[in-house]
């Protein structure tokens, strides 16, 4: 009975490790490999050392990438690329889509109400100051 419990415990621990550690790591590796397979000349990338540059050449045979960093050409392993910066057009399209989803707000109305409330506060403070001077 005790051996069965300990074997069951070990099996449960391996299942836990697989679903919470190994499986997510594999998914992340697959996504990284897909990203690297799409890399091409002219892409702006960031390396794992946080060096920013533009891809000048990709050598699939040697699995290297040559980056142009302000006129200095550096060769890295392809796996050293951490991320590819999104294209300017793709970012603009994403921002336009977000703005289209937002409802139109009445900022002019709220601005006027803030101005009106500020003006009434000034009037109230002036009235209280004149009341204080009359009491003296």
C-alpha positions as CSV (number, residue, x, y, z in Angstrom):
1,X,0.0,0.0,0.0
2,X,2.8,2.4,0.9
3,X,4.7,1.6,-2.3
4,X,1.6,2.2,-4.4
5,X,1.1,5.6,-2.8
6,X,4.7,6.7,-3.4
7,X,4.6,5.6,-7.0
8,X,1.4,7.5,-7.5
9,X,3.0,10.5,-5.9
10,X,6.0,10.4,-8.3
11,X,3.7,10.0,-11.3
12,X,1.6,13.0,-10.2
13,X,4.8,15.1,-9.7
14,X,6.0,14.2,-13.3
15,X,2.6,15.2,-14.7
16,X,2.8,18.5,-12.8
17,X,6.3,19.2,-14.1
18,X,5.2,18.4,-17.6
19,X,2.2,20.6,-17.7
20,X,3.6,23.6,-15.8
21,X,7.2,23.6,-16.9
22,X,8.1,21.5,-19.9
23,X,5.1,22.1,-22.1
24,X,5.1,25.9,-21.8
25,X,8.8,26.0,-22.5
26,X,8.4,23.9,-25.6
27,X,5.7,26.2,-26.9
28,X,7.9,29.2,-26.3
29,X,10.8,27.5,-28.2
30,X,8.5,26.7,-31.1
31,X,7.3,30.4,-31.3
32,X,10.9,31.5,-31.2
33,X,11.8,29.1,-34.0
34,X,8.9,30.4,-36.1
35,X,10.0,34.0,-35.5
36,X,13.6,33.1,-36.6
37,X,12.4,31.4,-39.8
38,X,10.6,34.6,-40.8
39,X,13.6,36.9,-40.3
40,X,14.8,38.7,-43.5
41,X,17.0,41.5,-44.6
42,X,15.9,44.9,-43.4
43,X,14.2,43.7,-40.2
44,X,15.0,45.6,-37.1
45,X,15.9,43.2,-34.3
46,X,17.0,43.1,-30.7
47,X,19.5,40.5,-29.6
48,X,19.6,38.7,-26.2
49,X,22.2,41.1,-25.1
50,X,19.8,44.0,-25.9
51,X,21.8,45.2,-28.9
52,X,19.5,46.8,-31.5
53,X,20.4,46.6,-35.2
54,X,19.1,46.0,-38.8
55,X,19.5,42.6,-40.4
56,X,21.9,42.8,-43.3
57,X,22.3,39.1,-44.1
58,X,20.9,35.8,-42.9
59,X,23.1,32.7,-43.5
60,X,20.8,29.6,-43.1
61,X,23.7,27.2,-43.7
62,X,25.8,28.5,-40.8
63,X,22.8,29.7,-38.8
64,X,24.2,33.2,-38.4
65,X,22.8,36.7,-38.9
66,X,24.8,39.8,-39.8
67,X,23.5,43.0,-38.1
68,X,24.2,46.5,-39.2
69,X,24.5,48.6,-36.0
70,X,25.0,52.2,-37.1
71,X,27.6,51.2,-39.8
72,X,29.2,48.4,-37.7
73,X,28.5,44.9,-39.0
74,X,28.3,42.2,-36.4
75,X,27.8,38.5,-36.9
76,X,25.6,36.6,-34.4
77,X,24.2,33.2,-34.0
78,X,20.7,33.1,-35.3
79,X,19.5,32.0,-31.9
80,X,20.9,35.3,-30.4
81,X,18.0,37.2,-31.9
82,X,15.5,37.9,-29.1
83,X,12.8,39.7,-31.0
84,X,12.0,41.3,-34.3
85,X,10.6,44.9,-34.0
86,X,7.2,45.3,-35.6
87,X,7.0,47.2,-38.8
88,X,5.9,50.9,-38.6
89,X,3.0,50.2,-40.9
90,X,1.8,47.3,-38.7
91,X,2.0,49.4,-35.6
92,X,0.0,52.2,-37.2
93,X,-2.6,49.8,-38.4
94,X,-2.9,48.3,-34.8
95,X,-3.3,51.8,-33.3
96,X,-5.9,52.7,-35.9
97,X,-7.8,49.6,-35.1
98,X,-7.7,50.4,-31.4
99,X,-9.0,53.9,-32.0
100,X,-11.8,52.7,-34.2
101,X,-13.0,50.4,-31.4
102,X,-13.2,53.3,-28.9
103,X,-16.5,55.1,-28.6
104,X,-16.4,58.9,-29.4
105,X,-16.0,60.7,-26.1
106,X,-17.4,64.2,-25.2
107,X,-14.2,65.6,-24.0
108,X,-15.3,69.1,-25.0
109,X,-18.3,68.9,-22.7
110,X,-16.3,67.6,-19.8
111,X,-13.7,70.3,-20.3
112,X,-16.4,73.0,-20.2
113,X,-17.8,71.6,-17.0
114,X,-14.3,71.6,-15.4
115,X,-13.9,75.3,-16.4
116,X,-17.3,76.2,-15.1
117,X,-16.6,74.4,-11.8
118,X,-13.3,76.1,-11.4
119,X,-14.9,79.5,-12.1
120,X,-17.5,78.9,-9.5
121,X,-14.8,77.9,-7.0
122,X,-13.0,81.2,-7.6
123,X,-16.3,83.1,-7.1
124,X,-17.1,81.2,-3.9
125,X,-13.6,81.9,-2.5
126,X,-14.0,85.6,-3.4
127,X,-17.4,85.8,-1.7
128,X,-16.0,84.1,1.5
129,X,-13.1,86.5,1.5
130,X,-15.4,89.5,1.3
131,X,-17.6,88.0,4.1
132,X,-14.6,87.7,6.3
133,X,-13.6,91.3,5.8
134,X,-17.1,92.5,6.6
135,X,-17.1,90.6,9.9
136,X,-14.0,92.4,11.1
